[in-house]
């Protein structure tokens, strides 16, 4: 436990990162699924799951959706899916891909997709870095990473999703002018992200005033984890970076 929470809290967006240098795989399942959840997992997820192309080929993100979309966004580690579902409802002209290997989070998003008849959502329930690698250059308008697991102990920090390598990948898949939005209630992780973003020449922090990082993003619906963090006295940090033209 750290800061009063499980290091792999299912309330957080869990992200899988595999490899010799950064071996991590988030807990795949929590509470036992109810029959309705099992049904959606078996029947609905296969229709929404992103199928990666053959090795060496790249996805066509807009073609993942049944209806034409104006742009495509990616949320890495969507947790319970409330932010993703709210954005998909508010922006039907946008296709949104959600990456989340935590099964209990996936089924929560599946319910929101089912109840809201959201045709503009697609899901990747495996290693997020594999998905990023399959996305073409300059093809996404937004990438979100909201309340990722902070891996607070010093020996664990190499497992954090934000790194020089992943920021370069995020910058690569963003269109010129596209944005990467990061939120965390852990000051150390926010600082960690700012330091690495400053080293990424393709990303520029959009803050114009000293307090900009304390204000939620425009059209921000909030998340359940965020509400818990605020109730516990942990103030969120909101960082936005823009891809250079």
C-alpha positions as CSV (number, residue, x, y, z in Angstrom):
1,X,0.0,0.0,0.0
2,X,1.1,3.5,-0.8
3,X,-0.8,6.7,0.1
4,X,-3.6,4.5,1.4
5,X,-4.3,2.6,-1.8
6,X,-3.4,-0.6,-3.5
7,X,-0.6,-0.1,-6.1
8,X,-2.7,-1.8,-8.7
9,X,-6.0,-0.2,-7.8
10,X,-8.7,-1.1,-10.3
11,X,-10.0,2.4,-10.0
12,X,-7.0,3.6,-12.0
13,X,-6.4,3.1,-15.6
14,X,-4.1,0.1,-15.9
15,X,-1.6,-0.1,-18.7
16,X,0.5,-3.1,-19.7
17,X,4.1,-2.5,-20.5
18,X,6.2,-5.5,-21.4
19,X,9.9,-5.9,-22.1
20,X,13.2,-6.7,-20.5
21,X,13.8,-3.2,-19.3
22,X,10.3,-2.3,-18.1
23,X,8.6,-5.6,-17.1
24,X,5.1,-4.8,-16.0
25,X,1.7,-6.2,-16.5
26,X,-1.3,-4.7,-14.6
27,X,-3.6,-7.0,-12.7
28,X,-6.0,-8.4,-15.3
29,X,-9.1,-9.1,-13.2
30,X,-10.6,-8.0,-9.9
31,X,-14.0,-8.9,-8.6
32,X,-15.9,-11.9,-10.1
33,X,-17.9,-10.7,-13.1
34,X,-21.7,-10.9,-13.0
35,X,-23.6,-12.8,-15.6
36,X,-24.5,-9.7,-17.6
37,X,-20.9,-8.6,-17.6
38,X,-19.7,-12.0,-18.7
39,X,-22.3,-11.8,-21.5
40,X,-21.0,-8.5,-22.8
41,X,-17.5,-9.6,-22.5
42,X,-18.2,-12.7,-24.7
43,X,-20.7,-11.1,-27.2
44,X,-19.9,-7.4,-27.4
45,X,-16.1,-7.1,-26.9
46,X,-15.2,-9.2,-30.0
47,X,-17.1,-6.6,-32.1
48,X,-15.3,-3.7,-30.5
49,X,-11.8,-5.1,-30.1
50,X,-9.1,-3.6,-32.3
51,X,-7.4,-6.2,-34.5
52,X,-3.7,-5.3,-35.0
53,X,-2.4,-5.7,-38.6
54,X,0.4,-8.1,-39.6
55,X,3.8,-7.3,-38.4
56,X,5.3,-4.3,-40.2
57,X,1.9,-2.9,-41.2
58,X,0.0,-0.1,-39.6
59,X,-3.6,0.4,-38.6
60,X,-6.0,2.7,-40.5
61,X,-7.6,4.3,-37.4
62,X,-10.7,6.0,-39.0
63,X,-11.5,2.7,-40.7
64,X,-12.0,1.0,-37.3
65,X,-15.4,2.7,-37.0
66,X,-18.6,1.8,-38.9
67,X,-19.4,5.5,-39.5
68,X,-17.2,8.2,-40.9
69,X,-15.3,10.1,-38.2
70,X,-13.7,13.5,-38.3
71,X,-10.8,12.6,-36.1
72,X,-9.6,9.8,-33.8
73,X,-8.6,10.0,-30.1
74,X,-6.9,7.5,-27.9
75,X,-7.3,7.0,-24.2
76,X,-4.5,4.9,-22.6
77,X,-5.7,3.1,-19.4
78,X,-9.3,4.2,-19.3
79,X,-10.0,2.6,-15.9
80,X,-13.8,2.3,-15.5
81,X,-14.4,4.1,-18.8
82,X,-16.5,7.0,-17.5
83,X,-14.3,9.6,-19.1
84,X,-14.1,7.8,-22.4
85,X,-17.9,7.1,-22.5
86,X,-18.7,10.8,-21.7
87,X,-16.4,12.0,-24.4
88,X,-17.8,9.5,-26.9
89,X,-21.4,10.6,-26.1
90,X,-20.5,14.3,-26.3
91,X,-18.5,13.9,-29.6
92,X,-20.3,11.4,-31.8
93,X,-18.2,12.7,-34.8
94,X,-15.0,11.5,-33.1
95,X,-13.8,7.9,-33.0
96,X,-12.2,7.0,-29.7
97,X,-10.0,4.0,-29.0
98,X,-9.6,2.9,-25.4
99,X,-6.6,0.8,-24.2
100,X,-7.2,-1.1,-20.9
101,X,-6.2,-4.6,-20.0
102,X,-8.1,-4.7,-16.7
103,X,-11.1,-6.8,-17.4
104,X,-13.4,-5.2,-14.8
105,X,-12.7,-1.8,-16.3
106,X,-13.4,-3.1,-19.8
107,X,-16.8,-4.5,-18.8
108,X,-17.8,-1.2,-17.2
109,X,-17.1,0.5,-20.5
110,X,-18.9,-2.2,-22.4
111,X,-22.0,-1.4,-20.4
112,X,-21.8,2.3,-21.2
113,X,-21.3,1.5,-24.9
114,X,-24.2,-0.9,-24.9
115,X,-26.5,1.4,-22.9
116,X,-25.6,4.5,-24.9
117,X,-25.4,2.8,-28.3
118,X,-22.0,4.3,-28.8
119,X,-20.8,3.2,-32.3
120,X,-17.7,5.5,-32.1
121,X,-15.8,3.4,-29.4
122,X,-13.2,0.7,-30.0
123,X,-11.2,-1.2,-27.4
124,X,-7.8,-2.6,-27.1
125,X,-7.5,-4.9,-24.0
126,X,-3.8,-5.8,-24.2
127,X,-0.4,-4.0,-24.1
128,X,-0.9,-0.3,-24.9
129,X,2.6,0.0,-26.4
130,X,1.8,-2.6,-29.0
131,X,-1.2,-0.6,-30.0
132,X,0.8,2.6,-30.2
133,X,3.4,0.9,-32.4
134,X,0.7,-0.1,-34.9
135,X,-0.7,3.5,-35.2
136,X,0.6,5.5,-38.2
137,X,2.4,8.8,-37.8
138,X,0.3,11.9,-37.4
139,X,-3.0,10.1,-37.3
140,X,-4.5,11.0,-33.9
141,X,-5.9,14.4,-32.7
142,X,-5.7,13.6,-29.0
143,X,-4.1,11.1,-26.6
144,X,-5.2,10.9,-23.0
145,X,-3.4,9.3,-20.0
146,X,-5.5,9.9,-16.9
147,X,-4.5,8.9,-13.4
148,X,-2.1,6.1,-14.4
149,X,-0.7,4.0,-11.6
150,X,2.2,6.1,-10.1
151,X,4.4,3.2,-9.1
152,X,5.6,5.4,-6.2
153,X,8.5,3.4,-4.8
154,X,11.8,4.3,-6.3
155,X,12.6,0.8,-7.5
156,X,9.2,0.8,-9.3
157,X,9.5,4.0,-11.2
158,X,10.9,2.4,-14.4
159,X,7.4,0.8,-14.7
160,X,5.7,4.2,-15.1
161,X,4.0,4.5,-18.5
162,X,5.5,8.0,-19.0
163,X,9.0,7.7,-20.3
164,X,11.2,9.3,-22.9
165,X,10.4,6.5,-25.3
166,X,6.6,6.5,-24.8
167,X,6.4,10.3,-25.1
168,X,8.3,10.0,-28.4
169,X,5.7,7.5,-29.6
170,X,2.8,9.6,-28.4
171,X,4.3,12.6,-30.3
172,X,4.8,10.5,-33.4
173,X,1.1,9.4,-33.6
174,X,-0.3,12.9,-32.9
175,X,-1.2,15.1,-35.8
176,X,0.6,18.5,-35.9
177,X,-1.3,20.6,-33.4
178,X,-2.7,17.5,-31.7
179,X,-2.7,17.3,-27.9
180,X,-1.6,14.9,-25.2
181,X,-3.5,15.3,-21.9
182,X,-2.1,13.9,-18.7
183,X,-3.8,14.0,-15.2
184,X,-2.5,12.7,-11.9
185,X,-3.1,13.3,-8.2
186,X,0.5,12.4,-7.4
187,X,2.8,15.5,-7.5
188,X,5.9,13.4,-8.1
189,X,4.4,11.8,-11.2
190,X,3.3,15.2,-12.5
191,X,6.9,16.5,-12.1
192,X,8.3,13.3,-13.6
193,X,6.1,13.9,-16.7
194,X,7.0,17.5,-17.1
195,X,10.7,16.7,-17.0
196,X,10.4,14.1,-19.7
197,X,8.1,16.2,-21.8
198,X,10.6,19.0,-21.7
199,X,13.1,16.6,-23.2
200,X,10.7,15.8,-26.1
201,X,11.2,18.5,-28.7
202,X,8.0,17.5,-30.5
203,X,5.8,18.3,-27.5
204,X,5.2,21.8,-26.0
205,X,3.4,22.4,-22.6
206,X,0.4,24.6,-23.4
207,X,0.2,26.3,-19.9
208,X,0.2,30.1,-20.2
209,X,-0.4,31.0,-16.5
210,X,1.2,29.7,-13.3
211,X,-2.1,28.0,-12.2
212,X,-3.2,26.5,-15.5
213,X,-2.1,23.0,-14.4
214,X,-4.7,23.2,-11.5
215,X,-7.7,23.6,-13.8
216,X,-9.4,20.6,-15.5
217,X,-9.4,20.4,-19.3
218,X,-12.2,21.9,-21.2
219,X,-15.4,19.7,-21.3
220,X,-13.9,17.6,-18.5
221,X,-16.4,15.1,-17.1
222,X,-14.2,14.0,-14.2
223,X,-13.6,10.4,-13.1
224,X,-14.5,8.4,-10.1
225,X,-10.9,8.0,-9.1
226,X,-10.4,11.7,-9.3
227,X,-13.4,12.3,-6.9
228,X,-11.8,9.8,-4.4
229,X,-8.5,11.6,-4.7
230,X,-10.0,15.0,-4.0
231,X,-12.0,13.6,-1.1
232,X,-8.7,12.2,0.3
233,X,-7.1,15.7,0.0
234,X,-5.0,15.0,-3.0
235,X,-5.3,17.8,-5.6
236,X,-5.1,16.8,-9.2
237,X,-2.7,18.1,-11.8
238,X,-3.8,18.6,-15.4
239,X,-1.1,18.8,-18.0
240,X,-1.6,19.4,-21.7
241,X,1.1,19.2,-24.4
242,X,0.7,20.2,-28.0
243,X,2.4,18.5,-30.9
244,X,4.6,20.9,-32.8
245,X,3.6,21.8,-36.4
